Amino acid sequence: MSAPEPASDILEACETAGKRYRKHAVQAAASAYERERHLARIVPVSRHIIADTSISGTEHIVKKLEETARGLGKAARERHWTYDTNRHIAVLGALHAERAALIELEAQQGRKE
């Protein structure tokens, strides 16, 4: 005898709560993110790349983080056994922080010209 299916309103409520939690968790990860301390643990990059805080260096890191996030999203959708929710949140938090840093760098560059 199988368990009854949950009602659609319960499933919808769970999905909404999950999305809220994910948004909060990613924001928390972004606010705690420190490039020098966290980046090498999140994506395989050298110290040289981590130290490069120029626009091109930050763009390179953003691309690496986007590739990693896409791969983790694919693993999550496929329910792969290697998928790690905490790693995915850390990558998304770093990505948000690096994108914000890139926007700030571009704004500073625009003010100098």
N, C-alpha and C positions, 0 to 999 in steps of 0.2 A: 504494500500500500504506500503510495507516494504522498508527500506533503502537499497540501493545497497551495495553489499559486496565490501570492499576495495580491491584494486589490491594487488597481492601477493608481489610485490616489496615494497609497502608501509608497509605491515604487517612485512616483513623481516627487513626493516629499523627501525621500531618501536621496534621490538624485540632486535635488535643489540644495539640500544640506551638504552633500558632498562637494558641490561646486563652490559653495560659500566657504567651506573649510579649505579647499585647495587654494582659493584666492587669498585667504588669510595666511595660509602657510607660506605661499610664495612671497607675499609682501614681507612677512617676518624674515624669511631667508634673505631677501634683497636688502633689508635694512641692517642685517647682521653681517653681510658679505664684506670681506676685506680681500682685495685681489692678491696681495702678497701671501696671505695666510691660507686662503681657500682654493685659489684657482688650480694649482697643481694637483690637488686632490680630486678635482671635478673633471678636468680634461687634461690629457697628456700634453703639456707645453713646457718649454725650457724656461729657466730663470731669465734668460735674455728677453724672451717674449713677454714674460710677466712684468719685467722692468720697463718695457716700452710703453709709455703713457701718451704717446702721440696719437693723432687721429688715425693714422694708418695702422698702428699697433693695436689700438682699441677696436678698429673695424675687423682686424684679423681675429681677435679674440671673440668678438660677437659672432663671426662666421663659424668658428669652431664650436661655440656654444649652441648655435642654431642647428648645426649638423648633429650634435650629440642629443639635443632635445628631440629632433625628428626621429632619431634612432630609438630613443627611449619611448616615444609615443607609439612607434610601430610595435615595439616589444610589448607595450601595455595592451594595445588592441589585439595582438595575437596571443595574449596571456602566456607569454614566454616565461619559463621558469627562472630566468636570470633577471627579470624585471624587478627593480627596486624603487618603490614609491619615494623613499627618502632621498635617494640619489636624483630622481626626476625633479623633486621639489628644489633640491640644492642647485641643479642646473638651471631651472627656470628662474630662481632667485638671482643667481649670478648673471643670467642673461638680462633680466630687468635692470640690475644695477649697472652693468656695462653699457647697456643702451642709454641709460640716463647719463652716464659719464660721457658717452659719445656726443649726446645732444649738448651737454655743457661745454665740451671741448670745441665743438663746431660754433657755438654761440660766442665763445671767447675769441676764436679765430676771426669770426665776422666782425667783432668789435675792434680788433687790431688793424684790420685792413681799411 
